[in-house]
Amino acid sequence: MPGEAREYRFSDAHLHYVDFFQESDGMKSLVKAMDKANIDHVMISGIPVAKKWHEDEPKRPRYYAGDDAGAYWYSATDVQVAAAVKQLPAEQRKRFHPFLSGFNPNDKNSDAHIRRMLELDPGLWQGIGEVFTRHDDLTALIDGDTPRANNEAMTRIYHLAAEYDLPVLLHSNITSKRERNPLYLQEVEEPLRNHPHVRFIWAHAGSSMEIHRHQTKMEFLLPTLDRLLGAYPNLYIDLSWSVLKPYLLDTDGKPVRRWLKLVERYPDRFMLGSDVVGRFDGLGEYLTAYDVFLDALPEAVARKVARDNFLAVLPARHRSDRTQ
């Protein structure tokens, strides 16, 4: 019954093995954190850009927003992820679902690069992403044009994703920091419409903490998601951290009924993610923060959101382990 306390097992649908300096606590630390927090499976990816420590900065920044130094596309991030996963025993490897992310989404050569990576490690990669397109101030720090989810380079990648049956985790802000309307929605909706055979996971449901700092809450977000989910069966929503508040939970920390109803209408289309970047000590806390929302859902729906929905979007050849 809704409201009863439950213990959940999780899949983390959005986890970065490294940070913006391509550093990590390591696989041993990650496995320990997963075991402690009842996390059975994780999507594991790198970070597709590296933050520069600029010659003029006396102190190394701790995050991409730490100073004005730029960031650059960094393909070796996937090499680190592959090496980390390959060091695991076979039984442990079943818990890890690597996604390719180290490519420039503005470069029409990127689909060829992704194909080479897939051919170098047949069967290793289970998705593409997190793809950084519109991404707050990070976009401005990366050299070159603003990446768009509907540009020609990404269109080529979607065709490749369909060919290999790979889901795509896409970061594309629904709006800017100051426009109180879905300014960039078409950049996501166009691929949804034009690539019905690609399973799209929309990171943070198009939201971000930086948008919230300026707008507090986007009132148009829920009705927009409701319409998109009804129109595009290939759309899935990643509810990682910036969606928890102020959307799923109100200012008193209680579940918002309209969001509960939305998840109940589309019980197979939502998943949870921590969005941690290379540091895993607090991993479990990011996911158990959703317990109060999950407890307000019907139990069968809650368990899908907590664990099973992510596993269901993986390539068909990797779904046999989803009950383990």
C-alpha positions in Angstrom: 0.0 0.0 0.0 1.2 3.6 -0.7 2.8 5.2 2.4 4.1 2.0 3.9 7.9 1.9 4.7 9.7 -0.3 2.2 13.3 -1.3 1.5 14.3 -0.8 -2.1 17.0 -2.2 -4.3 18.3 0.3 -6.8 19.7 0.8 -10.3 21.7 4.0 -10.6 20.8 5.2 -14.1 23.3 8.1 -14.1 26.8 7.7 -12.7 30.1 9.2 -13.8 33.2 7.1 -12.9 35.4 10.1 -13.2 35.1 13.8 -12.4 35.8 16.8 -14.6 39.6 16.3 -14.1 39.2 12.6 -15.2 40.0 11.4 -11.7 38.1 8.8 -9.6 38.0 7.1 -6.2 38.3 3.9 -8.1 36.2 0.8 -8.7 36.9 -0.7 -5.3 35.3 2.3 -3.7 32.4 2.2 -6.1 31.6 -1.4 -5.5 31.8 -0.9 -1.7 29.3 2.0 -1.9 27.0 0.0 -4.1 26.9 -2.9 -1.8 26.3 -0.7 1.2 23.4 1.1 -0.5 21.5 -1.9 -2.0 22.5 -0.7 -5.5 22.4 -3.8 -7.8 23.2 -2.1 -11.1 24.8 1.1 -12.3 25.0 2.9 -15.6 28.7 3.9 -15.7 30.2 6.5 -17.9 33.0 9.0 -18.0 32.9 12.7 -18.4 33.1 13.8 -22.0 35.1 17.0 -21.2 38.1 17.8 -19.1 38.4 21.1 -17.2 41.6 23.0 -17.9 43.9 24.3 -15.2 44.8 27.5 -16.8 48.3 28.9 -16.8 47.0 32.1 -15.1 45.2 30.3 -12.2 47.4 29.8 -9.1 45.1 27.2 -7.6 43.7 24.2 -9.3 39.9 24.5 -9.6 37.8 21.8 -7.8 34.9 21.8 -10.3 34.2 23.0 -13.8 32.6 26.2 -12.5 35.5 26.9 -10.2 37.0 29.5 -12.5 36.7 30.9 -16.0 39.2 28.4 -17.6 37.8 26.4 -20.5 37.0 22.7 -20.9 37.7 20.5 -23.9 36.3 17.3 -25.4 38.2 14.3 -24.0 37.8 10.9 -25.6 40.2 9.0 -23.3 37.4 9.1 -20.6 36.0 6.0 -22.3 39.3 4.2 -22.0 39.3 4.7 -18.3 35.7 3.4 -17.9 36.5 0.3 -20.1 39.6 -0.5 -18.1 37.8 -0.1 -14.8 35.0 -2.5 -15.8 37.3 -5.0 -17.4 39.3 -5.4 -14.1 36.1 -6.8 -12.4 35.4 -10.5 -12.0 32.8 -11.7 -14.4 30.0 -11.9 -11.8 30.6 -8.3 -10.7 30.7 -7.1 -14.3 27.1 -8.0 -14.8 26.2 -5.1 -12.4 27.9 -2.5 -14.6 26.4 -1.0 -17.8 29.0 1.2 -19.6 27.9 4.1 -21.8 30.2 5.7 -24.3 30.5 9.5 -23.8 33.9 10.7 -25.0 33.1 12.5 -28.3 32.3 15.9 -29.6 28.5 16.2 -30.3 29.3 19.0 -32.8 31.6 16.9 -34.9 30.1 14.9 -37.8 33.1 12.5 -37.5 31.8 11.4 -34.0 29.6 8.6 -35.2 32.6 7.0 -37.0 34.6 7.3 -33.7 31.8 5.7 -31.7 31.6 2.9 -34.3 35.3 2.2 -33.9 35.0 2.1 -30.1 32.1 -0.4 -30.4 34.1 -2.6 -32.8 37.2 -2.4 -30.5 35.2 -3.9 -27.6 32.3 -5.9 -29.0 29.6 -6.3 -26.4 31.1 -4.0 -23.8 29.2 -0.7 -24.4 25.5 -0.7 -23.6 24.5 2.9 -24.3 25.6 6.3 -25.4 25.9 9.2 -23.0 25.7 11.3 -21.0 25.8 13.5 -24.1 26.4 17.1 -23.2 24.4 19.5 -25.4 22.9 22.5 -23.7 24.4 22.4 -20.2 24.3 25.6 -18.3 27.5 27.5 -17.9 29.5 24.4 -18.9 28.4 25.0 -22.5 30.0 28.4 -22.5 33.3 27.0 -21.2 33.7 24.4 -23.9 35.5 25.6 -27.1 33.4 25.8 -30.2 29.7 26.2 -31.0 26.9 25.3 -28.6 26.0 21.6 -29.1 22.4 20.9 -29.9 20.5 17.7 -29.6 19.1 18.1 -33.1 22.2 19.0 -35.0 23.5 16.9 -37.9 26.3 15.3 -36.0 23.9 14.0 -33.4 21.5 12.9 -36.1 24.3 10.6 -37.4 24.8 9.3 -33.8 21.1 8.5 -33.4 21.2 6.4 -36.6 24.1 4.5 -35.1 22.3 4.1 -31.8 19.4 2.5 -33.6 21.7 0.2 -35.5 23.3 -1.1 -32.4 20.2 -1.0 -30.2 21.8 1.5 -27.8 19.9 3.9 -25.5 21.0 7.5 -25.5 21.3 9.5 -22.2 21.0 13.1 -23.3 21.6 16.3 -21.3 19.7 19.1 -23.0 18.3 21.9 -20.9 14.7 22.6 -21.7 15.3 26.4 -21.3 17.9 29.0 -20.4 18.5 30.5 -16.9 16.1 33.4 -17.5 13.4 32.3 -20.0 10.3 31.1 -18.3 9.2 29.0 -21.2 10.5 25.8 -22.9 12.9 27.7 -25.1 15.0 24.8 -26.3 12.3 22.1 -26.3 12.3 21.6 -30.0 16.0 20.5 -29.8 14.8 17.4 -27.9 11.4 16.9 -29.4 12.7 16.8 -33.0 15.0 13.8 -32.4 12.2 12.0 -30.4 9.9 12.4 -33.4 12.5 11.6 -36.1 14.2 8.7 -34.4 11.3 6.5 -33.0 13.6 3.4 -32.8 16.0 5.2 -30.4 15.3 5.0 -26.7 16.1 8.5 -25.3 16.8 9.0 -21.6 16.4 12.7 -20.8 18.8 13.6 -18.1 17.3 15.5 -15.2 14.0 15.9 -17.2 15.6 18.9 -18.9 16.2 20.7 -15.6 19.3 21.8 -13.8 20.3 23.3 -10.5 21.7 26.4 -12.3 18.3 27.0 -13.9 16.7 26.6 -10.5 19.0 29.2 -9.0 17.5 31.8 -11.3 14.0 30.5 -11.8 13.3 28.5 -8.6 10.8 26.3 -10.4 9.6 25.8 -14.0 5.8 25.5 -13.8 5.7 24.4 -17.4 7.9 21.3 -16.8 5.3 18.8 -15.7 2.7 19.5 -18.4 5.4 19.4 -21.0 6.7 16.1 -19.8 3.1 14.7 -19.7 2.6 15.7 -23.3 5.9 14.3 -24.5 5.5 11.0 -22.7 2.1 10.6 -24.2 3.3 11.4 -27.7 6.7 9.6 -27.8 6.9 6.0 -26.4 10.7 6.2 -26.9 11.2 8.9 -24.2 12.4 8.0 -20.7 13.0 10.4 -17.8 16.0 10.4 -15.6 15.0 11.9 -12.3 18.5 12.5 -11.0 19.1 15.0 -8.3 18.0 18.4 -9.7 14.5 17.0 -10.2 14.0 15.9 -6.6 13.5 19.4 -5.3 11.5 21.5 -6.2 9.5 19.0 -8.3 9.0 15.6 -6.7 9.1 16.9 -3.2 7.6 20.2 -1.9 9.3 22.6 0.5 8.2 20.5 3.5 9.8 17.4 1.9 6.5 15.8 1.1 5.7 14.1 -2.3 3.9 16.4 -4.8 0.7 14.7 -5.9 0.8 15.9 -9.5 4.2 14.3 -10.0 3.1 11.1 -8.3 0.2 10.9 -10.8 2.5 11.5 -13.7 4.8 8.6 -12.7 1.7 6.4 -12.2 0.4 7.2 -15.7 3.8 6.2 -17.2 5.1 3.6 -14.7 7.8 2.2 -17.1 9.3 5.5 -18.2 11.0 7.0 -15.1 14.3 6.0 -13.4 16.7 7.3 -10.7 20.3 8.4 -10.9 22.8 9.9 -8.5 24.9 11.9 -11.1 27.9 11.5 -8.9 31.2 12.4 -10.5 34.1 10.2 -9.5 33.4 10.3 -5.7 31.3 7.5 -4.2 31.2 8.0 -0.4 27.7 9.5 -0.5 26.3 7.4 -3.3 23.6 5.7 -1.3 22.3 9.0 0.1 21.5 10.4 -3.3 19.2 7.4 -4.0 17.6 6.9 -0.6 16.6 10.6 -0.8 13.9 9.4 -3.1 12.4 6.9 -0.6 9.7 9.3 0.6 8.5 9.8 -3.0 8.8 6.1 -3.8 6.8 5.2 -0.7 3.9 7.3 -1.9 3.7 5.3 -5.2 2.0 1.9 -5.6 4.7 -0.6 -4.6 5.0 -2.2 -8.0 5.5 1.2 -9.6 8.0 2.3 -7.0 10.2 -0.8 -7.6 10.2 -0.2 -11.3 11.3 3.3 -10.8 13.9 2.4 -8.2 15.5 -0.5 -10.2 13.8 -2.2 -13.1 13.0 0.6 -15.6 16.7 1.4 -16.2 17.5 -2.2 -16.9 14.6 -2.5 -19.4 16.0 0.2 -21.7 19.4 -1.6 -22.1 20.1 -3.5 -25.4 18.1 -6.7 -25.7 21.2 -8.9 -25.4 22.0 -7.4 -21.9 18.5 -7.7 -20.4 18.9 -11.3 -19.3 20.6 -10.3 -16.1 18.0 -7.8 -15.1 16.5 -10.0 -12.4 19.8 -10.7 -10.7 
